[in-house]
Amino acid sequence: MKTKSYIGLLLIVAMLIPIQAVSAKKKIEKEVSDRELWAGVLYQMAAPVLSSMSEGKLQENMLVELSPTWDGRDKRVTYMECFGRLMSGLAPWLSLPDDDSLEGKQRKQLREWALKSYAQAVDPESKDYLLWRNEGQPLVDAAYVAESFLRGYDALWLPLDSVTKQRFITEFTQLRRVDPPYTNWLLFSSTVECFLRKAGAQADNYRITSALRKVDEWYVGDGWYSDGPGFAFDYYNSFVLHPMYVECLEVMTNGGKNKIWNVSGGDFAKAMKRMQRFGMILERFISPEGAFPVFGRSITYRTGTLQPLAMLAWREWLPKELPNGQVRAAMTAVIKRMFGDNRNFNEKGFLTLGFNGSQPKISDWYTNNGSLYMASLAFLPLGLPADHPFWTDAHQAWTSKKAWDGEDFPKDHAFYE
């Protein structure tokens, strides 16, 4: 992005994030709504990526950061990770109709950039043609691209020209060359194939149903799945397992209206209840100060840890134990805590390696700063219109805030099927 335009972006964002001005007599804080805060942060995250890629200049402009323990794979995986993960979180917001508000104008601009970026991603003549045909990693981020089409089908897939659509179908199909590890990666294959099915292309149903069977077998109880045969205490239930399992079941069961006759794990309603329980756990993880426990690998994905809670809100699937105003308040506290001081972006405006700031030593051997756009997955509720109860209901204290403030709060208990 050109320097002047990026400075302009920062000025716009500065209008959206709470600011303080000091007069001779007192300090005055400008109040903004929760939605303005969320939209401002997501726009700041997305604009440098999509403005560059729409012109075929992402690989030219992006300031790439690699883990100090980088495993030596082709570093061009960075651009596909950045684009795919960003679009998966951005898709619901871009699916809203245009309006004349500042948010509406920003959203329209992002959508225009995104549609051009999709075309660049699969055009072999483009400098931003992504790394579809080398390494195994592209399967992961192709799944997030496919997920963005599932989440924004009418706004992001249908408007693409026929050549671009066919190129995506070709690239998705050739990824069957990748034999996924016996972990959450099975859902990456499944998500790609589910999109192909939805788009009317030829899908490999076995890659879908075998993944659904295994994830159901890996359920360990109380809303948690193991990541493969062995349980790992990390946030991969947030990053992959719950969202992609539910979305694939949604495609295969027509939103729970049908059953998959040959899949024991084909119960959409059961998967939804498990995700609701996990969402309740995530909400309780959020401290009174807007922090959450820092554990497990890929912790650099930042707010991506909240994806199941965000998805439940966006899809209007929140359980009765989680009122809209309470979830919004809790998530807003986290977004303010993590992005309020603007230290998670490098000098070119791209996310920087770390959890809250530049902390490259905590990144894993497969992590680059394109990986970190998983953070966008917390912003799915922006796909709800501004007059939805998620945004208009009164602010409510979340569970841990009530508990530590000495207020009544609901007791917790395990979820049994």
N, C-alpha and C positions, 0 to 999 in steps of 0.2 A: 504494500500500500504506500502511496506517496506520502511524504512527511506532512504536507499541509492537510491532506484529507484525514490523516490519522490524528493530528492535533484537533481537527474539527470534531472527530469522533469522541475524543477525550472530553471536549467541552460539552458535547451532548450528554455523555455519560455523567459528567459532573453535575448536570442539572437533575439527574435522576437519583443519584446517591445522596443520602443525608449530608448536608454541608453545615459548617458553622462559621458565622461571621462575628467578629468581636468589635463592638463599638466602644466609645470612651466610657460608657456606663455599665454595659452588661453584654453577656454572650447570648446571641440569638441563634437558635437552631431551626433550620428550615425542615418542616415536616413533609414527608412524602408518604404515599400509600404503600402498603405492602406490595401491591401489584407493580407500581412504578419501580420499586426497588428491584424486584425480580426481573422485570423486563429490562431494566438498565444493565444489570449484571449479565444477563444472557446476550444482550446486544453487544456489550463490550467483548464477550467471549467469542461471538460468532463473526462480527464484522471484519476483523483482520483476515480471517480464514476465507470467507466467502467473497469478499471484495477482490482478493487476490486471485482466487481460483477461478472466478467467473471470467477473468481475463487470461487464464492459463499461466498465472504467475505465482501460484502458491509455492512451488518448489524453488522459485527464484527469491521470493520475499521472506519465507518463513525462517526464523532463527531457530534452528534445530538444536535440541539438547538431548544427549544420550546418557544413559546411566553410566557411572564410573565402572560398573561391572558388566557392561554391554557384551553380549555373547558373540558379536562379530557378524550377525546376519546383515543382509543388505539394509542400510539405513533408510532407504526409500520406503520401507514399510511405514515410516513416520507419517507420511502424507495421507496414506489410506486410513491409518488409525485416526488421525486428526479429523478427516472429513466424515468417515462413516460414523464415528461415535458422536460427533457434534450433531449430525443430521438426525440421528436417532432421538436425541433429546429435544431437538428444535422442531421436529415435524409437527407435533400437535399445535404449537403456537402458530406456525406458518399456515395451518389449515383454517384458521379463522378468516372470516370475510374482511375485506378492506374497510377502513373508516378514516375519518379526517383527523383523528387524534395524533399526537406525537408518536404514541406507541403504534398506531395503525400505519403511519408512514414508515416507521422503522421496519415494521413487520413486512410491509409490501416490498421494501427495498431488499430485505434479506431473502424473501421468496424469489424475487427476480434474479438475484445473485445465485441462489441455490439451484434454480433450474438451469442456468448457464453452467454452473459448476458440475452438475450431474453429466451434462453433455461432455465437458472437458475430461471427466473421469474415465470415460470409455472410448474416447477418440484417439486412435493410435497415432494420429498426427499432432496431437496436442502435447505441449511440454508438461502438462499436468495429467497425462494418461497415467493411471495408477498402476501399482505393481501387482497386477492380477495374476501373473503367470510364473512368478518365481517365489520360492519359499512356501512354507505352510501357513505362516501368519496371515496372509490375505484371506483365508477362509474365515478367520475371526471377524475381520472388519468388513468383509462382504456381508456377513450376517447382520452387522449393524446398519449397513446401507439398505439391505433387504428389509430390516425392521423399520427403517425410516419410511419405506414405501408402504409397509403394512399400516403404519401409524398415520400416514398422510397420503393415502392412496389417491383420493380425488384431487388433492391440491398439488402433489409432487410427482406422482406417476402418470396419471392420465394426460397432463399437459405436455409431456415429452413427445418429441417427434418420433415417427416410426423407426427411423434408423437408430436413434439413441436407445429406444426400447429394445430393439433386437440385439444391439450390442451388449446391453445389460444381461439379457437372457443368455447370450453366448458366454459371457464371462462367468455368470453364475453357474452355468452348466459345466464348464470346464473345471470348476473347482472340485468336482468329484474326484479329481486326481489326488486330493489330499485325504489321507486316511487319518481321521481325527483320533487323538488320544482318548483313553477310556475315562473321561472326565466331563466337565461341563462343555467341552468342545463338541460333544455329540449334539448339543442343542444349536451350535452354529450351523452344522450341516442341515439340521432339521428346519431351522428358520429360513435358510436360503431356499430349501425345497418347498416350504409352505408358501413363501412368496411366489415362486414359480407356479404353484398350484392356483393361487388366487388370481394370478395374471393370465391364466389360461394356457400356460406353457406346459411342456411335458415335465412332470415332477417324478422324483424317485421316492415313492411312498415308503419303501423299506427304510430309507435314511430317516424318515420322519417317525414311523412307528417304533423302530428299534430304539430311538432316543427317548421316546415317551415311555416305553416300557422300563428302560434302565433308570430314568429319573424317578419314576414311581418306586422302583425297588430300592433306590437310595434314600428314600424318606426315612428319617430316624426318629421323628416324632416332635411334637410341640412346635410345629411350623418350620423345622429345619431339615434340609437335605444334606447328605454328605456329598462331597465333590468327587464322585467315583466311589470305589469300595471303601476307602478310608476317610473318616471324618476329619475335616480341617476347620479350626475355629478362625474364620475370616469372614469377609463380606461378599464372597462369591454367590451366596444366596441372593444378595442384592444386585450384584453386577449382571448376573446371567440367569441363575437357576429358576427363581420364581417368575420373573417377567417373561423369559422366552418359553418356558414350559407352558404357562398360561396362554400366551399368544399363539403358540402352535396348536394347543388344544382348541382354542377358539376357532381357528381356521378349519381344523379337522372335524369339529363337531357342530359347525354353524352356530357358534356362540352358545354351545351347551344344549342346543335343541336335539341333537342326535347323539348316538353312542358310536364308538369305534369297536366294532364287534370282535376284532382280534387283538385288542390292546387292553390289558388289565389296568393300565394306568391312564385310561382314556376318559376319566370322569372330570369334566370341566368344573362342576360345582365343588367337588372335593378339593381340587387344586386351588380354587378361589378361596375356600375357607382356610386352607393352609397359608396362603399368602396374606389373608386378613390377620391371622394370628401373628405372622412374622411382622406385619406392619405395626401391630400393637407392641411388639417387642422393640422395634426400632423407635417408636414414639417414646417409650420408657427410657431408651438409651439417651435421649436428648436431655442434657443437664439443665438446671435453672439458668445457667449462663449461656446456653446455646452451643454447648460442646457435645461431642459424642465420643465413646471410647475409641482409642487409637490402637488397633491390633490387627494382626494378619498381614498377608502379603497384599500388594497393590493398594496400600493405604493412600498412595499419591493420587488415587482417583477422587479424592476429596468428597464432594457432596454426592457423588455417584452412589455412595452407601445408602442414600435415602430413596433410591429408585422405586422399590416396592410401595412405599408410603405415597410417593408422588403418583405412581400409576393407579393406586386405589382411589386417590382423590380425583385424578383426571377422568377415570372411567366411571366415576360415581359408584364405586364399590366399597367405600369405607364402611366398616362395621359400626353398629350402633354405639360401641364403646369409644369411637373416635369421631366426635363432632367436627364439622368443617372448620369452625372458628378456632378450635383447639389445635388441629393439625396445621392450619396455616400459620398460627402464632409460633408453634414449635419450629416449623421449617424456616420461617422468616428469621427467627433467632439464630439459627445455624448459618443461614446465608449472610446475615449481618456480621456474625462473628468471623466468618471465613473470608468474606470479600469486602467488608467495610473499610479496611485500611488499604486496599488496592495493592497488596504486595505479592499477589499470585501471578503476575504477568511480567514477562521480561521486557527489555527496552524496545522491542518491536511489537509489543502488544499481544504476544502469544503466551499461553500458559507456561509457567516455569516449573522445573522439576522440584517437587517438594509436597508437603502436606498443607502447611500454612506459611508460605514464603518460599524462598529458594533453599531447599534442603536436599541436594542431589544424592547424598550418601544413603538416604533411606529408600531410594528407588531400586527396583529389582533388576535382574540381568536382562530382562526383556522389555524394560520400560524406556520409552522416549517421551518427549513432551507432547507428541501427538496422542500418546496413550491417555493423557490426562483429560482429554475432552469427554471422557466418561462423566465428568462433573456435570455436564449439561443434562444428564438424565434425572436430576432432581427437579428440573423445571417443567416437567410434563403438565402440571396444573395450569400453566399459562395457556394451554389449549382450551380451557374453559373460558367462556365470555366474561367480561368484566362485571356483569350483573348477576353472575352465578353465586349461589350462597357460599361457595368456598371463599369468594372474595368479599362478599357483603356481610356475612354473618359476623356478629360481634366477636372481638378477640376474647379468647378463653385461655386461662393458664393451662399449661400442659401438665402431664402427670407428675414428673419429678419436681416441677416448680411448685405445684400444690403441696407435694409431700414435704419439701424442704422449707416451705413457708408456713408449715403448721396447719394447713387447711385439710379438710376431708378429701380423700382421693380413693379411687376404687382399688380393692385388693386384687392381686393377681393370682391366676391359677393356670395350671397346664391345660393345653387343648388336647382332647382325646377324640378320636374318630369313632 
